[in-house]
């Protein structure tokens, strides 16, 4: 990556990790990888830090990608969630200025997930939560998960929404890996369901991060806004879909240029944009190329680019704000003394 294209101390809100044992859980002993991808990529803390230094990423918030921790056995999902969250917390404790943790929950088991949420926040001091778009066909906007959304709202949680294969993937994916098309479509489906069901309105203190420049949301927002009003049940409030989508945060992992980012900017303000690498599921060479494209693009102003890479995310995470305050005090003390 060219020196003049290195990112300005970026904060990566969409980075993944693969702690010991998780790869084996994904492959399930049969060597079959989830979501139709050819293989689970390699990952190590040292390799992640080396890439971060090369690209110019100051902090990466680590999360478990699809398919999460649920492989059909609820008890096993609870144990795996606890295991990966502890592993992630240990990485943060060892590298507090470089890593953050977005903890995983063993959904669709609601009771176990509420327990793991409390453990992740109160014992592990996680920075936020990662939720998949659906868990075996149970979407995060489902009425059954309303107590979880209420708890996340009470905690003013940062929640990274991450796509997964839809329950009907065998029919609609045409045998192709689901990240090609089904991931952005499932993101779109989930967010519009949260909006039209009133989930976003009922829980305004959840700080949602929507991945991959919003999937198809910028294209379908007006249709959902108009037709949602047409088909609104009698006696129910009409949802202002555009307003609800406009207050969410959106990461720019994947391929935001040349088309997705300009479309997204017709829906949200630049202050709602965040940087994401999607490493290691986006390989290192592609992370560098995509970051360079964002760093040199004129779609955003210089001020908006710097905010997208770092300042917008710093507002979301109190720990980063505290780190910044300490650094400012140290610089001031150095100048004064």
Sine and cosine of phi, psi and omega as CSV:
sin_phi,cos_phi,sin_psi,cos_psi,sin_omega,cos_omega
0.00,0.00,0.73,-0.69,-0.02,-1.00
-0.89,0.45,0.60,-0.80,-0.03,-1.00
-0.85,0.53,-0.62,0.78,-0.05,-1.00
-0.97,0.24,-0.07,1.00,0.03,-1.00
-0.95,-0.30,0.01,1.00,0.05,-1.00
-0.87,0.49,0.58,-0.81,-0.06,-1.00
-0.96,0.27,0.51,-0.86,-0.10,-0.99
-0.99,0.10,0.94,0.35,-0.01,-1.00
0.91,0.42,0.77,0.64,-0.15,-0.99
-0.93,0.36,0.41,-0.91,0.12,-0.99
-0.92,-0.40,0.88,-0.47,-0.08,-1.00
-0.99,-0.14,0.94,-0.33,-0.05,-1.00
-1.00,-0.02,-0.09,1.00,-0.08,-1.00
-0.74,-0.68,0.97,0.26,0.04,-1.00
-0.76,-0.65,0.58,-0.81,-0.09,-1.00
-0.91,-0.41,0.30,-0.95,0.09,-1.00
-0.65,-0.76,0.36,-0.93,-0.07,-1.00
-0.76,-0.65,0.99,0.11,-0.04,-1.00
-0.93,0.37,0.26,-0.97,-0.01,-1.00
-0.82,0.58,0.69,-0.72,0.03,-1.00
1.00,-0.03,-0.39,0.92,-0.06,-1.00
-0.95,0.32,-0.62,0.78,0.04,-1.00
-0.85,0.53,-0.70,0.72,0.00,-1.00
-0.89,0.45,-0.61,0.79,0.03,-1.00
-0.90,0.43,-0.64,0.77,0.02,-1.00
-0.91,0.43,-0.67,0.74,-0.06,-1.00
-0.98,0.17,-0.29,0.96,0.14,-0.99
0.87,0.50,0.40,0.92,0.03,-1.00
0.98,0.21,-0.24,0.97,-0.04,-1.00
-0.98,-0.20,-0.05,1.00,0.01,-1.00
0.96,0.28,0.26,0.97,0.00,-1.00
-0.99,-0.12,0.86,-0.51,-0.06,-1.00
-1.00,0.10,0.49,-0.87,-0.04,-1.00
-0.97,0.24,0.36,-0.93,0.10,-0.99
0.88,0.48,0.24,0.97,0.08,-1.00
0.97,0.26,0.17,0.99,0.01,-1.00
-0.97,0.24,0.45,-0.89,-0.10,-0.99
-0.90,0.44,-0.58,0.81,-0.05,-1.00
-0.30,-0.95,0.36,-0.93,0.10,-0.99
-0.99,0.14,0.81,-0.58,-0.07,-1.00
-0.95,0.32,0.34,-0.94,0.10,-1.00
-0.96,0.27,0.51,-0.86,0.06,-1.00
-0.45,-0.89,0.64,-0.77,0.13,-0.99
-0.54,-0.84,0.45,-0.89,0.05,-1.00
-0.85,0.53,-0.68,0.74,-0.02,-1.00
-0.90,0.43,-0.66,0.75,0.02,-1.00
-0.91,0.42,-0.63,0.78,0.03,-1.00
-0.90,0.43,-0.70,0.72,0.00,-1.00
-0.90,0.43,-0.63,0.78,0.01,-1.00
-0.89,0.46,-0.69,0.72,0.04,-1.00
-0.91,0.41,-0.67,0.74,0.03,-1.00
-0.84,0.54,-0.70,0.71,0.01,-1.00
-0.90,0.43,-0.63,0.78,-0.04,-1.00
-0.93,0.37,-0.60,0.80,-0.06,-1.00
-1.00,0.09,-0.52,0.86,-0.05,-1.00
0.97,-0.24,0.51,0.86,0.04,-1.00
-1.00,-0.07,0.82,-0.57,-0.01,-1.00
-0.99,0.14,-0.71,0.70,-0.06,-1.00
-0.69,-0.72,0.68,-0.74,0.10,-1.00
-0.85,-0.53,0.79,-0.62,0.07,-1.00
-1.00,-0.02,0.91,-0.42,-0.14,-0.99
-1.00,0.02,0.64,-0.77,0.06,-1.00
-0.56,-0.83,0.32,-0.95,0.11,-0.99
-1.00,0.08,0.76,-0.65,-0.02,-1.00
-0.99,0.14,-0.02,-1.00,0.13,-0.99
-0.87,0.50,0.65,-0.76,0.23,0.97
-0.99,-0.11,0.41,0.91,0.01,-1.00
0.94,0.35,-0.61,-0.80,-0.12,-0.99
-0.90,-0.43,-0.02,1.00,-0.03,-1.00
-0.99,-0.17,0.88,-0.47,0.01,-1.00
-0.85,-0.53,0.46,0.89,0.05,-1.00
0.96,-0.29,-0.32,0.95,-0.02,-1.00
-0.93,-0.37,0.92,-0.39,-0.09,-1.00
-0.91,0.41,-0.65,0.76,0.01,-1.00
-0.90,0.44,-0.68,0.74,0.02,-1.00
-0.91,0.42,-0.58,0.82,0.02,-1.00
-0.90,0.44,-0.65,0.76,0.04,-1.00
-0.89,0.46,-0.69,0.73,0.01,-1.00
-0.92,0.40,-0.64,0.77,-0.02,-1.00
-0.94,0.35,-0.63,0.77,0.06,-1.00
-0.86,0.51,-0.72,0.69,0.02,-1.00
-0.87,0.49,-0.67,0.74,-0.03,-1.00
-0.90,0.44,-0.75,0.66,-0.06,-1.00
-0.94,0.33,-0.54,0.84,0.01,-1.00
-0.94,0.35,-0.64,0.77,0.07,-1.00
-0.90,0.43,-0.68,0.73,0.03,-1.00
-0.87,0.49,-0.67,0.74,0.03,-1.00
-0.91,0.42,-0.67,0.75,0.02,-1.00
-0.89,0.46,-0.62,0.78,0.02,-1.00
-0.90,0.43,-0.60,0.80,0.08,-1.00
-0.89,0.45,-0.65,0.76,0.02,-1.00
-0.92,0.38,-0.69,0.72,-0.01,-1.00
-0.89,0.46,-0.57,0.82,0.02,-1.00
-0.98,0.22,-0.42,0.91,-0.07,-1.00
-0.67,-0.75,0.89,0.45,-0.16,-0.99
-0.91,0.41,-0.37,0.93,0.02,-1.00
-1.00,-0.05,-0.04,1.00,-0.06,-1.00
-0.87,-0.49,-0.50,0.87,-0.05,-1.00
-0.85,-0.53,0.51,-0.86,0.23,-0.97
-0.78,-0.62,0.17,-0.99,-0.06,-1.00
-0.79,-0.62,0.77,-0.63,0.22,-0.98
-0.95,-0.32,0.95,-0.30,-0.21,-0.98
-0.97,0.25,0.44,-0.90,0.02,-1.00
-0.99,-0.15,0.47,-0.88,0.03,-1.00
-0.85,-0.53,0.54,-0.84,-0.05,-1.00
-1.00,0.09,0.75,0.66,0.10,-0.99
-0.91,0.42,0.49,-0.87,0.25,0.97
-1.00,0.03,0.24,0.97,0.04,-1.00
-0.97,0.23,0.97,-0.23,-0.11,-0.99
-0.92,0.40,-0.75,0.66,-0.06,-1.00
-0.88,0.47,-0.71,0.71,0.02,-1.00
-0.90,0.44,-0.58,0.82,-0.02,-1.00
-0.94,0.34,-0.63,0.78,0.07,-1.00
-0.90,0.44,-0.62,0.79,0.06,-1.00
-0.92,0.40,-0.67,0.74,0.00,-1.00
-0.94,0.35,-0.55,0.83,0.07,-1.00
-0.87,0.49,-0.72,0.69,0.01,-1.00
-0.89,0.46,-0.68,0.73,0.01,-1.00
-0.89,0.45,-0.69,0.72,-0.04,-1.00
-0.89,0.45,-0.66,0.75,-0.01,-1.00
-0.98,0.18,-0.75,0.67,-0.20,-0.98
-1.00,0.10,-0.47,0.88,-0.01,-1.00
-0.96,-0.27,-0.68,0.73,-0.06,-1.00
-1.00,-0.05,-0.25,0.97,0.02,-1.00
0.83,0.55,0.76,0.65,0.02,-1.00
-0.92,0.39,0.28,-0.96,-0.02,-1.00
-1.00,-0.05,-0.26,0.97,-0.03,-1.00
0.10,-0.99,-0.24,-0.97,-0.11,-0.99
-0.75,-0.67,0.53,-0.85,0.20,-0.98
-0.94,-0.33,0.76,-0.65,0.10,-0.99
-0.86,-0.51,0.68,-0.73,0.13,-0.99
-0.98,0.20,0.38,-0.92,0.02,-1.00
-0.87,0.49,-0.61,0.79,0.04,-1.00
-0.49,-0.87,0.38,-0.92,0.00,-1.00
-0.81,-0.59,0.99,-0.11,-0.03,-1.00
0.86,0.50,0.52,0.85,0.01,-1.00
0.99,-0.11,-0.11,0.99,0.12,-0.99
-1.00,-0.02,0.93,-0.36,-0.06,-1.00
-1.00,0.07,0.41,-0.91,-0.13,-0.99
-0.91,0.41,-0.33,0.94,0.08,-1.00
-1.00,0.06,0.04,1.00,-0.02,-1.00
-0.89,0.45,0.60,-0.80,0.01,-1.00
-0.82,0.57,-0.52,0.85,-0.04,-1.00
-0.90,0.44,-0.41,0.91,-0.04,-1.00
-0.98,-0.19,0.18,0.98,0.00,-1.00
-0.84,0.54,-0.66,0.75,0.05,-1.00
-0.87,0.50,-0.55,0.84,0.04,-1.00
-0.93,0.38,-0.71,0.70,0.02,-1.00
-0.88,0.47,-0.60,0.80,0.03,-1.00
-0.89,0.45,-0.66,0.75,0.01,-1.00
-0.93,0.38,-0.65,0.76,0.06,-1.00
-0.89,0.45,-0.62,0.79,0.05,-1.00
-0.90,0.43,-0.70,0.72,0.02,-1.00
-0.86,0.51,-0.58,0.81,-0.02,-1.00
-1.00,0.04,0.00,1.00,-0.06,-1.00
0.77,0.64,0.73,0.69,-0.15,-0.99
-0.94,0.33,0.57,-0.82,0.28,-0.96
-1.00,0.09,0.82,-0.57,-0.05,-1.00
-0.82,-0.58,0.91,-0.42,0.15,-0.99
-0.99,0.12,0.88,-0.47,0.11,-0.99
-1.00,0.10,0.78,-0.63,-0.01,-1.00
-0.83,-0.56,0.73,-0.68,-0.03,-1.00
-0.94,0.35,0.41,-0.91,0.10,-1.00
-0.61,-0.79,0.10,-1.00,0.03,-1.00
-0.93,0.37,0.71,-0.71,0.10,-1.00
-0.93,0.36,0.33,-0.94,-0.04,-1.00
-0.88,0.48,-0.44,0.90,-0.05,-1.00
-0.99,-0.15,0.41,0.91,-0.14,-0.99
-0.87,0.50,-0.50,0.87,-0.02,-1.00
-0.88,0.48,-0.51,0.86,-0.04,-1.00
-1.00,0.07,-0.64,0.77,-0.21,-0.98
-0.99,-0.16,-0.24,0.97,-0.09,-1.00
-1.00,0.04,-0.16,0.99,0.01,-1.00
0.83,0.56,0.52,0.85,0.06,-1.00
0.98,0.19,0.05,1.00,-0.01,-1.00
-1.00,-0.03,0.42,-0.91,0.08,-1.00
-0.82,0.57,0.71,-0.70,-0.11,-0.99
-0.92,0.40,-0.44,0.90,0.05,-1.00
-0.87,0.50,-0.36,0.93,-0.03,-1.00
-0.89,0.46,-0.76,0.65,-0.11,-0.99
-0.75,-0.66,-0.65,0.76,-0.10,-0.99
-0.92,0.38,-0.53,0.85,0.01,-1.00
-0.89,0.46,-0.82,0.58,0.01,-1.00
-0.90,0.44,-0.52,0.85,0.02,-1.00
-0.95,0.32,-0.60,0.80,0.03,-1.00
-0.94,0.33,-0.56,0.83,0.13,-0.99
-0.86,0.52,-0.75,0.66,-0.01,-1.00
-0.87,0.50,-0.72,0.69,0.00,-1.00
-0.85,0.52,-0.71,0.70,-0.07,-1.00
-0.92,0.39,-0.72,0.69,-0.06,-1.00
-0.92,0.39,-0.65,0.76,0.02,-1.00
-0.93,0.37,-0.55,0.84,0.09,-1.00
-0.91,0.41,-0.69,0.73,0.05,-1.00
-0.87,0.49,-0.63,0.77,0.00,-1.00
-0.94,0.35,-0.79,0.61,-0.12,-0.99
-0.95,0.32,-0.43,0.90,0.04,-1.00
-0.99,0.13,-0.13,0.99,-0.04,-1.00
1.00,0.04,0.05,1.00,-0.03,-1.00
-0.87,0.49,-0.65,0.76,0.02,-1.00
-0.92,0.38,-0.62,0.78,-0.01,-1.00
-0.93,0.37,-0.66,0.75,-0.03,-1.00
-0.94,0.35,-0.42,0.91,-0.11,-0.99
-0.79,-0.61,0.92,0.40,-0.13,-0.99
-0.96,0.30,-0.22,0.97,-0.06,-1.00
-1.00,0.00,-0.12,0.99,0.14,-0.99
-0.95,0.31,0.78,-0.62,0.04,-1.00
-0.99,-0.11,1.00,-0.07,-0.05,-1.00
-0.98,0.18,0.70,-0.71,0.20,-0.98
-0.94,-0.34,0.89,-0.45,-0.03,-1.00
-0.99,-0.12,0.77,-0.63,-0.16,-0.99
-0.99,0.12,0.24,-0.97,0.22,-0.97
0.82,0.58,0.72,0.70,0.04,-1.00
0.84,0.54,0.44,0.90,0.08,-1.00
1.00,0.07,0.14,0.99,-0.02,-1.00
0.86,0.51,-0.82,-0.57,0.00,-1.00
-0.99,-0.11,0.15,0.99,-0.05,-1.00
-0.84,0.54,-0.70,0.71,-0.03,-1.00
-0.86,0.51,-0.52,0.86,-0.02,-1.00
-0.99,0.16,-0.56,0.83,-0.13,-0.99
-0.98,-0.18,-0.08,1.00,-0.08,-1.00
-0.86,0.50,-0.71,0.71,-0.04,-1.00
-0.91,0.41,-0.63,0.78,0.03,-1.00
-0.89,0.45,-0.72,0.70,0.00,-1.00
-0.91,0.42,-0.61,0.79,0.01,-1.00
-0.89,0.45,-0.73,0.68,-0.05,-1.00
-0.95,0.31,-0.77,0.64,-0.09,-1.00
-0.96,0.27,-0.45,0.90,0.11,-0.99
-0.89,0.46,-0.60,0.80,0.06,-1.00
-0.94,0.33,-0.65,0.76,0.02,-1.00
-0.85,0.52,-0.69,0.73,-0.15,-0.99
-0.97,-0.22,0.29,0.96,0.01,-1.00
-0.90,0.44,0.77,-0.63,0.01,-1.00
-0.84,0.54,0.61,-0.79,-0.01,-1.00
-0.86,0.51,0.74,-0.68,0.00,-1.00
1.00,0.01,-0.16,0.99,0.02,-1.00
-1.00,-0.07,0.52,-0.85,0.04,-1.00
-0.93,0.36,0.60,-0.80,0.07,-1.00
-0.97,0.23,0.78,-0.62,-0.03,-1.00
-0.99,0.11,0.76,-0.65,0.12,-0.99
-0.99,0.10,1.00,0.07,-0.11,-0.99
-0.87,0.49,-0.67,0.74,-0.03,-1.00
-0.87,0.49,-0.69,0.72,0.00,-1.00
-0.91,0.42,-0.67,0.74,-0.01,-1.00
-0.90,0.44,-0.70,0.72,0.00,-1.00
-0.93,0.38,-0.53,0.85,-0.07,-1.00
-0.94,0.35,-0.31,0.95,-0.02,-1.00
-0.99,-0.13,-0.03,1.00,0.05,-1.00
-0.99,0.17,0.30,-0.95,0.12,-0.99
-0.99,-0.14,0.48,-0.88,-0.05,-1.00
-0.71,-0.70,0.81,-0.59,0.09,-1.00
-1.00,0.02,0.38,-0.92,-0.07,-1.00
-0.95,-0.31,0.51,0.86,0.13,-0.99
-0.90,0.44,0.45,-0.89,0.04,-1.00
1.00,-0.01,-0.78,-0.63,-0.14,-0.99
-0.84,-0.54,0.95,0.31,-0.02,-1.00
-0.96,0.27,-0.30,0.95,-0.02,-1.00
-0.89,-0.45,0.56,-0.83,0.14,0.99
-1.00,-0.07,-0.08,1.00,-0.18,-0.98
-0.95,-0.32,-0.64,0.77,-0.17,-0.99
-0.91,0.40,-0.70,0.72,-0.04,-1.00
-0.90,0.44,-0.74,0.68,0.06,-1.00
-0.85,0.53,-0.61,0.79,0.05,-1.00
-0.92,0.40,-0.66,0.75,-0.01,-1.00
-0.89,0.46,-0.57,0.82,-0.01,-1.00
-0.93,0.36,-0.19,0.98,0.15,-0.99
-0.99,0.15,-0.16,0.99,-0.05,-1.00
-0.94,-0.35,-0.57,0.82,-0.08,-1.00
-0.73,-0.68,0.34,-0.94,0.07,-1.00
-0.98,0.18,0.41,-0.91,0.03,-1.00
-0.84,0.55,-0.42,0.91,0.00,-1.00
-0.91,0.41,-0.21,0.98,-0.03,-1.00
-0.99,-0.14,0.11,0.99,-0.07,-1.00
-0.99,-0.13,0.61,-0.79,-0.02,-1.00
-0.71,-0.70,0.45,-0.89,0.05,-1.00
-1.00,0.06,0.63,-0.78,0.12,-0.99
-0.57,-0.82,0.63,-0.78,-0.02,-1.00
-0.99,-0.17,-0.53,0.85,-0.12,-0.99
0.89,0.45,0.37,0.93,0.09,-1.00
-0.94,0.34,0.62,-0.79,0.07,1.00
-1.00,-0.08,0.07,1.00,0.00,-1.00
-0.95,0.32,-0.42,0.91,0.36,-0.93
-1.00,-0.08,0.88,-0.47,-0.11,-0.99
-0.92,0.39,0.31,-0.95,-0.16,-0.99
-0.83,0.55,-0.68,0.73,-0.05,-1.00
-0.89,0.45,-0.59,0.81,0.02,-1.00
-0.96,0.27,-0.60,0.80,0.08,-1.00
-0.84,0.55,-0.71,0.71,-0.01,-1.00
-0.90,0.44,-0.72,0.70,-0.04,-1.00
-0.91,0.42,-0.68,0.74,-0.02,-1.00
-0.93,0.36,-0.62,0.78,0.04,-1.00
-0.91,0.42,-0.65,0.76,0.02,-1.00
-0.90,0.44,-0.63,0.77,0.02,-1.00
-0.88,0.47,-0.67,0.74,0.03,-1.00
-0.92,0.39,-0.64,0.77,-0.06,-1.00
-0.93,0.37,-0.42,0.91,-0.07,-1.00
-0.94,-0.34,0.02,1.00,-0.03,-1.00
-0.97,0.26,0.54,-0.84,0.09,-1.00
-0.98,-0.19,0.20,0.98,0.06,-1.00
-0.90,0.44,-0.59,0.81,0.10,-1.00
-0.96,-0.30,0.53,-0.85,0.12,-0.99
-0.93,0.38,0.24,-0.97,0.01,-1.00
-0.86,0.51,-0.67,0.74,0.02,-1.00
-0.90,0.43,-0.70,0.72,0.01,-1.00
-0.91,0.40,-0.59,0.81,0.05,-1.00
-0.89,0.45,-0.73,0.68,-0.01,-1.00
-0.89,0.46,-0.62,0.78,0.03,-1.00
-0.91,0.41,-0.68,0.74,0.02,-1.00
-0.88,0.48,-0.69,0.73,-0.04,-1.00
-0.94,0.34,-0.51,0.86,-0.13,-0.99
-0.58,-0.82,-0.80,0.60,-0.23,-0.97
-0.92,0.40,-0.62,0.78,-0.01,-1.00
-0.89,0.45,-0.67,0.74,0.01,-1.00
-0.94,0.34,-0.57,0.82,0.00,-1.00
-0.87,0.49,-0.52,0.85,0.04,-1.00
-0.93,0.36,-0.45,0.90,-0.08,-1.00
-0.98,0.18,-0.51,0.86,-0.19,-0.98
-0.91,-0.41,0.95,-0.32,-0.04,-1.00
-0.83,0.55,-0.58,0.82,-0.02,-1.00
-0.89,0.46,-0.61,0.80,0.04,-1.00
-0.93,0.37,-0.60,0.80,0.04,-1.00
-0.89,0.45,-0.67,0.74,0.02,-1.00
-0.90,0.43,-0.65,0.76,0.05,-1.00
-0.89,0.47,-0.66,0.75,0.02,-1.00
-0.91,0.42,-0.63,0.78,0.03,-1.00
-0.90,0.44,-0.66,0.75,0.02,-1.00
-0.90,0.43,-0.66,0.75,0.01,-1.00
-0.90,0.44,-0.64,0.77,0.02,-1.00
-0.90,0.43,-0.69,0.73,0.02,-1.00
-0.89,0.46,-0.63,0.78,0.00,-1.00
-0.91,0.41,-0.66,0.75,0.02,-1.00
-0.91,0.41,-0.65,0.76,0.01,-1.00
-0.90,0.43,-0.68,0.73,0.03,-1.00
-0.89,0.45,-0.62,0.78,0.02,-1.00
-0.90,0.43,-0.64,0.77,0.02,-1.00
-0.93,0.36,-0.57,0.82,-0.08,-1.00
-0.99,0.13,-0.31,0.95,-0.15,-0.99
-0.72,-0.69,0.00,0.00,0.00,0.00
